[in-house]
């Protein structure tokens, strides 16, 4: 698959770290599966991964204080 941003690089399976700023805290989710462009580094998440990230963020919003780090593989 070609990159949607640079139009030249190939997208390959990779693992990344997802950052989110919420109203009461910052969340870092490690080891999130994605497609990453070998040329420009653009990352693309599947719909199922984005749904799981939304679920994680919803559950953490109630319990997190300032910074929360979670491993995607352990939450999925």
Buried (B, 14 or more C-beta within 10 A) or exposed (E): EEBEBEEEBEBEEBEBEBEBEEEEBEBEBBBBBBBBBEBEEBBBBEEEBEEBBEEBBEEBBEEBEEEBEBEBEEBB
